[in-house]
């Protein structure tokens, strides 16, 4: 008779992020399960597996299940990524990989052209000049000039414009702060800010929707840089001052140059001001980016010295409690759903249904929409 593996039980709890108190509250005999003095019922095992996001059969395995990250890890938070991704990150990547498989098959069937930007550069050939060329290529691909962000009244408007331009290039963009539609399974910004699934037919960029809008803007361009090299992986912390990872630093520099053009920073910064913070903050507002992105680039350009940078940083930190609050799509379910599905995927599903390539039942499963909601979504939003 199969026996529960206490080591797997403890691993499942650690991976889920639940505290010991939370587990014992939900399963009062949990500690007795561990020492074998009490056997859980089938229902209790199912509930435990559901709460920790593993299968019941894995609880009886002789070895720890393999839930290693499915894709490359570009994260640089404290340079110590977790041994295993959280269930939320793992399941989100899994869902997006399934979506990409469907999109690729559909686009190939319909004879779509590959996305030429994906893999247009070789990582081995990177240089400062390469970064400048990628920025120029992005402006051409997205049809955005240097001052595009200034025309947007809010960061949310800038994000929407940028997302729409990226999707016009047939690069799918997904912005979500939870696993699928499950509001009880929030995505942790401290764990990841975004990831990219490179593919010349169906590239997908995923942005953690729980992040601040200005950070989402930065992450979107950061992930586009990864696509230029056809690199698939999870990213984090565009504001990480301590990152020594060459890959992330390069993509951060490209994103900063795209979002904060040198000409705008040089012309709008008053180098003679005693306090640099107000000027840098105003430029960040114009470019719709986080203050740190502007301050760091000003330091790299020699517009401010290190002491001025840290003085401005301290002023910024005083504003962080309010400024760093994540924005919410909020309110409109269907508008929120449009961010979660993205225009590329939504249009592909609708076209596939209309051409009988895809059944309505399968379309409901792919989008997570009921029949009435599916109809409303495509009539009012997509």
SULMO-V157731 format. One record per run of one state. SS is the DSSP state (@ for helix, = for strand, . for the rest). FROM is the first residue (numbers start at 1). LEN is the number of residues. Records with the same first field share a line. If there is no record, write none. Layout:
SS: FROM-LEN ; FROM-LEN
This chain:
.: 1-5 ; 17-3 ; 27-3 ; 36-6 ; 53-4 ; 61-11 ; 74-3 ; 80-7 ; 111-12 ; 126-2 ; 143-5 ; 152-3 ; 169-3 ; 177-1 ; 180-2 ; 187-7 ; 198-6 ; 209-4 ; 229-4 ; 236-10 ; 260-2 ; 269-8 ; 288-3 ; 301-5 ; 324-9 ; 342-1 ; 355-5 ; 368-3 ; 381-2
@: 6-11 ; 20-7 ; 30-6 ; 42-11 ; 57-4 ; 77-3 ; 87-24 ; 123-3 ; 128-15 ; 148-4 ; 155-14 ; 213-16 ; 246-14 ; 262-7 ; 277-11 ; 291-10 ; 306-18 ; 333-9 ; 343-12 ; 360-8 ; 371-10
=: 72-2 ; 172-5 ; 178-2 ; 182-5 ; 194-4 ; 204-5 ; 233-3
